[in-house]
Amino acid sequence: MIDTVTNAVSATIPIGDPPLGGVAVTPDGSKVYVTQVTTVSVIDTVTNTVIATIPVGLIPEGVAVTPDGSKVYVTSIVANTVSVIDAATNTVTA
């Protein structure tokens, strides 16, 4: 996590597997979604902790949150899929 005032690292949050570059933030700023090798980590921005790890397709790269924050879409380059995550339950619904 980077402090936008000082541009200094203010926290480091371990997520397990290396991140692949896909990052998305909910519109209210309460959660951050980070893609990994076969999962997406959900980070609570208040506590700076991983609150869920969601299995998705192999090598998920793209991740986007709907404007109302209810769904998260994750593309998988190897599995050739799009996983739809319910943001309230942190489960894949499609």
Secondary structure, 3 states (H helix, E strand, C coil): CEECCCCEECCCCCCCCCCCCCEEECCCCCEEEEECCCEEEEEECCCCEEEEEEECCCCEEEEEECCCCCEEEEEECCCCEEEEEECCCCEECC
